[in-house]
Amino acid sequence: MDVNKLLDGYKRTKIVRAQFEEKAKTLNANVDSLLVDWQNELKIYEKERSKMSKKELELKQELLGNKQQQINNYQQAVQKQIQEEDKKATQTVINDINDYVKDYGKQQGHQIIFGASGSGNIMYANEASDLTQTVLDGLNAEFEGQ
């Protein structure tokens, strides 16, 4: 079976991917908003710095530096969260496919079903033995029946 075709053709993959992308977009928008606010504060500081005392300059520089560090930390945390959410979403789909293939194999009396990825673990197979489309159709039918 062509695992990549199963992943690409499985309808739940598209739904899970769209949900993930929407969540990632929201998280990145939060970071972008914080960056814009910080940049605006920096512009104001640059305009007004000539009117500030030495103590005010030091305080403002420290505040801007601290805020930049907080934004950087938040951005890193968001990227980590996005990676974890992506992994979790992908694993959910893979679990569905694995469960379905296991049940399909038992019901059809197969002793073994090989999965081939883009690099391919199978060097030769009779194309008539390719169960990808049959499994994909059943997987999508089961998903739509939920």
C-alpha positions as protocol buffer text, in pm:
chain_id: "A"
residue {
  index: 1
  type: MET
  ca { x: 0 y: 0 z: 0 }
}
residue {
  index: 2
  type: ASP
  ca { x: 113 y: 353 z: -72 }
}
residue {
  index: 3
  type: VAL
  ca { x: 103 y: 519 z: 270 }
}
residue {
  index: 4
  type: ASN
  ca { x: 147 y: 868 z: 125 }
}
residue {
  index: 5
  type: LYS
  ca { x: -158 y: 819 z: -98 }
}
residue {
  index: 6
  type: LEU
  ca { x: -359 y: 704 z: 203 }
}
residue {
  index: 7
  type: LEU
  ca { x: -254 y: 1011 z: 402 }
}
residue {
  index: 8
  type: ASP
  ca { x: -324 y: 1247 z: 112 }
}
residue {
  index: 9
  type: GLY
  ca { x: -650 y: 1085 z: 7 }
}
residue {
  index: 10
  type: TYR
  ca { x: -804 y: 1028 z: 351 }
}
residue {
  index: 11
  type: LYS
  ca { x: -1074 y: 1291 z: 402 }
}
residue {
  index: 12
  type: ARG
  ca { x: -1005 y: 1326 z: 772 }
}
residue {
  index: 13
  type: THR
  ca { x: -646 y: 1428 z: 689 }
}
residue {
  index: 14
  type: LYS
  ca { x: -777 y: 1738 z: 511 }
}
residue {
  index: 15
  type: ILE
  ca { x: -1008 y: 1827 z: 800 }
}
residue {
  index: 16
  type: VAL
  ca { x: -741 y: 1776 z: 1067 }
}
residue {
  index: 17
  type: ARG
  ca { x: -486 y: 1968 z: 858 }
}
residue {
  index: 18
  type: ALA
  ca { x: -727 y: 2263 z: 811 }
}
residue {
  index: 19
  type: GLN
  ca { x: -802 y: 2273 z: 1185 }
}
residue {
  index: 20
  type: PHE
  ca { x: -431 y: 2264 z: 1265 }
}
residue {
  index: 21
  type: GLU
  ca { x: -349 y: 2539 z: 1015 }
}
residue {
  index: 22
  type: GLU
  ca { x: -624 y: 2762 z: 1157 }
}
residue {
  index: 23
  type: LYS
  ca { x: -491 y: 2715 z: 1510 }
}
residue {
  index: 24
  type: ALA
  ca { x: -132 y: 2780 z: 1397 }
}
residue {
  index: 25
  type: LYS
  ca { x: -247 y: 3091 z: 1212 }
}
residue {
  index: 26
  type: THR
  ca { x: -414 y: 3224 z: 1529 }
}
residue {
  index: 27
  type: LEU
  ca { x: -108 y: 3154 z: 1743 }
}
residue {
  index: 28
  type: ASN
  ca { x: 123 y: 3321 z: 1491 }
}
residue {
  index: 29
  type: ALA
  ca { x: -112 y: 3620 z: 1467 }
}
residue {
  index: 30
  type: ASN
  ca { x: -77 y: 3668 z: 1844 }
}
residue {
  index: 31
  type: VAL
  ca { x: 301 y: 3675 z: 1810 }
}
residue {
  index: 32
  type: ASP
  ca { x: 280 y: 3914 z: 1515 }
}
residue {
  index: 33
  type: SER
  ca { x: 54 y: 4147 z: 1714 }
}
residue {
  index: 34
  type: LEU
  ca { x: 299 y: 4156 z: 2004 }
}
residue {
  index: 35
  type: LEU
  ca { x: 586 y: 4227 z: 1765 }
}
residue {
  index: 36
  type: VAL
  ca { x: 398 y: 4515 z: 1602 }
}
residue {
  index: 37
  type: ASP
  ca { x: 322 y: 4665 z: 1944 }
}
residue {
  index: 38
  type: TRP
  ca { x: 688 y: 4637 z: 2043 }
}
residue {
  index: 39
  type: GLN
  ca { x: 805 y: 4791 z: 1715 }
}
residue {
  index: 40
  type: ASN
  ca { x: 563 y: 5082 z: 1766 }
}
residue {
  index: 41
  type: GLU
  ca { x: 699 y: 5137 z: 2116 }
}
residue {
  index: 42
  type: LEU
  ca { x: 1052 y: 5129 z: 1975 }
}
residue {
  index: 43
  type: LYS
  ca { x: 961 y: 5393 z: 1713 }
}
residue {
  index: 44
  type: ILE
  ca { x: 814 y: 5618 z: 1980 }
}
residue {
  index: 45
  type: TYR
  ca { x: 1127 y: 5571 z: 2190 }
}
residue {
  index: 46
  type: GLU
  ca { x: 1348 y: 5659 z: 1891 }
}
residue {
  index: 47
  type: LYS
  ca { x: 1149 y: 5980 z: 1831 }
}
residue {
  index: 48
  type: GLU
  ca { x: 1143 y: 6090 z: 2195 }
}
residue {
  index: 49
  type: ARG
  ca { x: 1482 y: 5974 z: 2316 }
}
residue {
  index: 50
  type: SER
  ca { x: 1647 y: 6314 z: 2260 }
}
residue {
  index: 51
  type: LYS
  ca { x: 1401 y: 6465 z: 2511 }
}
residue {
  index: 52
  type: MET
  ca { x: 1466 y: 6201 z: 2779 }
}
residue {
  index: 53
  type: SER
  ca { x: 1699 y: 6220 z: 3073 }
}
residue {
  index: 54
  type: LYS
  ca { x: 1975 y: 5964 z: 3110 }
}
residue {
  index: 55
  type: LYS
  ca { x: 1775 y: 5779 z: 3375 }
}
residue {
  index: 56
  type: GLU
  ca { x: 1462 y: 5775 z: 3155 }
}
residue {
  index: 57
  type: LEU
  ca { x: 1669 y: 5646 z: 2862 }
}
residue {
  index: 58
  type: GLU
  ca { x: 1814 y: 5363 z: 3070 }
}
residue {
  index: 59
  type: LEU
  ca { x: 1474 y: 5269 z: 3207 }
}
residue {
  index: 60
  type: LYS
  ca { x: 1307 y: 5273 z: 2865 }
}
residue {
  index: 61
  type: GLN
  ca { x: 1590 y: 5071 z: 2709 }
}
residue {
  index: 62
  type: GLU
  ca { x: 1562 y: 4815 z: 2986 }
}
residue {
  index: 63
  type: LEU
  ca { x: 1184 y: 4795 z: 2946 }
}
residue {
  index: 64
  type: LEU
  ca { x: 1211 y: 4756 z: 2568 }
}
residue {
  index: 65
  type: GLY
  ca { x: 1482 y: 4492 z: 2606 }
}
residue {
  index: 66
  type: ASN
  ca { x: 1276 y: 4298 z: 2860 }
}
residue {
  index: 67
  type: LYS
  ca { x: 970 y: 4315 z: 2640 }
}
residue {
  index: 68
  type: GLN
  ca { x: 1168 y: 4196 z: 2339 }
}
residue {
  index: 69
  type: GLN
  ca { x: 1301 y: 3901 z: 2542 }
}
residue {
  index: 70
  type: GLN
  ca { x: 949 y: 3813 z: 2659 }
}
residue {
  index: 71
  type: ILE
  ca { x: 823 y: 3821 z: 2301 }
}
residue {
  index: 72
  type: ASN
  ca { x: 1113 y: 3602 z: 2187 }
}
residue {
  index: 73
  type: ASN
  ca { x: 1039 y: 3352 z: 2464 }
}
residue {
  index: 74
  type: TYR
  ca { x: 669 y: 3354 z: 2378 }
}
residue {
  index: 75
  type: GLN
  ca { x: 748 y: 3309 z: 2008 }
}
residue {
  index: 76
  type: GLN
  ca { x: 966 y: 3006 z: 2086 }
}
residue {
  index: 77
  type: ALA
  ca { x: 692 y: 2858 z: 2306 }
}
residue {
  index: 78
  type: VAL
  ca { x: 436 y: 2913 z: 2030 }
}
residue {
  index: 79
  type: GLN
  ca { x: 660 y: 2742 z: 1772 }
}
residue {
  index: 80
  type: LYS
  ca { x: 707 y: 2448 z: 2006 }
}
residue {
  index: 81
  type: GLN
  ca { x: 331 y: 2429 z: 2062 }
}
residue {
  index: 82
  type: ILE
  ca { x: 267 y: 2441 z: 1687 }
}
residue {
  index: 83
  type: GLN
  ca { x: 514 y: 2157 z: 1628 }
}
residue {
  index: 84
  type: GLU
  ca { x: 352 y: 1949 z: 1903 }
}
residue {
  index: 85
  type: GLU
  ca { x: 2 y: 2016 z: 1767 }
}
residue {
  index: 86
  type: ASP
  ca { x: 116 y: 1918 z: 1417 }
}
residue {
  index: 87
  type: LYS
  ca { x: 266 y: 1595 z: 1546 }
}
residue {
  index: 88
  type: LYS
  ca { x: -47 y: 1519 z: 1748 }
}
residue {
  index: 89
  type: ALA
  ca { x: -278 y: 1589 z: 1453 }
}
residue {
  index: 90
  type: THR
  ca { x: -70 y: 1374 z: 1219 }
}
residue {
  index: 91
  type: GLN
  ca { x: -56 y: 1092 z: 1472 }
}
residue {
  index: 92
  type: THR
  ca { x: -436 y: 1096 z: 1506 }
}
residue {
  index: 93
  type: VAL
  ca { x: -472 y: 1039 z: 1132 }
}
residue {
  index: 94
  type: ILE
  ca { x: -200 y: 773 z: 1127 }
}
residue {
  index: 95
  type: ASN
  ca { x: -371 y: 590 z: 1413 }
}
residue {
  index: 96
  type: ASP
  ca { x: -698 y: 591 z: 1216 }
}
residue {
  index: 97
  type: ILE
  ca { x: -525 y: 448 z: 910 }
}
residue {
  index: 98
  type: ASN
  ca { x: -335 y: 185 z: 1109 }
}
residue {
  index: 99
  type: ASP
  ca { x: -650 y: 72 z: 1291 }
}
residue {
  index: 100
  type: TYR
  ca { x: -845 y: 52 z: 968 }
}
residue {
  index: 101
  type: VAL
  ca { x: -572 y: -139 z: 783 }
}
residue {
  index: 102
  type: LYS
  ca { x: -543 y: -384 z: 1074 }
}
residue {
  index: 103
  type: ASP
  ca { x: -919 y: -451 z: 1068 }
}
residue {
  index: 104
  type: TYR
  ca { x: -921 y: -464 z: 688 }
}
residue {
  index: 105
  type: GLY
  ca { x: -637 y: -716 z: 683 }
}
residue {
  index: 106
  type: LYS
  ca { x: -812 y: -941 z: 934 }
}
residue {
  index: 107
  type: GLN
  ca { x: -1146 y: -923 z: 750 }
}
residue {
  index: 108
  type: GLN
  ca { x: -989 y: -992 z: 411 }
}
residue {
  index: 109
  type: GLY
  ca { x: -774 y: -1278 z: 539 }
}
residue {
  index: 110
  type: HIS
  ca { x: -438 y: -1117 z: 454 }
}
residue {
  index: 111
  type: GLN
  ca { x: -136 y: -1253 z: 634 }
}
residue {
  index: 112
  type: ILE
  ca { x: 64 y: -934 z: 587 }
}
residue {
  index: 113
  type: ILE
  ca { x: 22 y: -594 z: 424 }
}
residue {
  index: 114
  type: PHE
  ca { x: 328 y: -389 z: 341 }
}
residue {
  index: 115
  type: GLY
  ca { x: 327 y: -12 z: 347 }
}
residue {
  index: 116
  type: ALA
  ca { x: 548 y: 178 z: 107 }
}
residue {
  index: 117
  type: SER
  ca { x: 650 y: 536 z: 167 }
}
residue {
  index: 118
  type: GLY
  ca { x: 802 y: 779 z: -79 }
}
residue {
  index: 119
  type: SER
  ca { x: 1141 y: 611 z: -47 }
}
residue {
  index: 120
  type: GLY
  ca { x: 969 y: 275 z: -76 }
}
residue {
  index: 121
  type: ASN
  ca { x: 1037 y: -41 z: 119 }
}
residue {
  index: 122
  type: ILE
  ca { x: 899 y: -258 z: -159 }
}
residue {
  index: 123
  type: MET
  ca { x: 1110 y: -291 z: -469 }
}
residue {
  index: 124
  type: TYR
  ca { x: 859 y: -490 z: -673 }
}
residue {
  index: 125
  type: ALA
  ca { x: 495 y: -582 z: -636 }
}
residue {
  index: 126
  type: ASN
  ca { x: 225 y: -682 z: -877 }
}
residue {
  index: 127
  type: GLU
  ca { x: 16 y: -369 z: -927 }
}
residue {
  index: 128
  type: ALA
  ca { x: -298 y: -580 z: -897 }
}
residue {
  index: 129
  type: SER
  ca { x: -193 y: -644 z: -537 }
}
residue {
  index: 130
  type: ASP
  ca { x: -199 y: -272 z: -453 }
}
residue {
  index: 131
  type: LEU
  ca { x: -476 y: -229 z: -197 }
}
residue {
  index: 132
  type: THR
  ca { x: -429 y: 146 z: -157 }
}
residue {
  index: 133
  type: GLN
  ca { x: -746 y: 261 z: -334 }
}
residue {
  index: 134
  type: THR
  ca { x: -965 y: -11 z: -178 }
}
residue {
  index: 135
  type: VAL
  ca { x: -840 y: 75 z: 170 }
}
residue {
  index: 136
  type: LEU
  ca { x: -870 y: 449 z: 102 }
}
residue {
  index: 137
  type: ASP
  ca { x: -1232 y: 410 z: -15 }
}
residue {
  index: 138
  type: GLY
  ca { x: -1320 y: 206 z: 294 }
}
residue {
  index: 139
  type: LEU
  ca { x: -1135 y: 440 z: 528 }
}
residue {
  index: 140
  type: ASN
  ca { x: -1321 y: 743 z: 390 }
}
residue {
  index: 141
  type: ALA
  ca { x: -1656 y: 558 z: 396 }
}
residue {
  index: 142
  type: GLU
  ca { x: -1600 y: 466 z: 761 }
}
residue {
  index: 143
  type: PHE
  ca { x: -1502 y: 825 z: 845 }
}
residue {
  index: 144
  type: GLU
  ca { x: -1808 y: 971 z: 673 }
}
residue {
  index: 145
  type: GLY
  ca { x: -2031 y: 722 z: 854 }
}
residue {
  index: 146
  type: GLN
  ca { x: -1928 y: 853 z: 1197 }
}
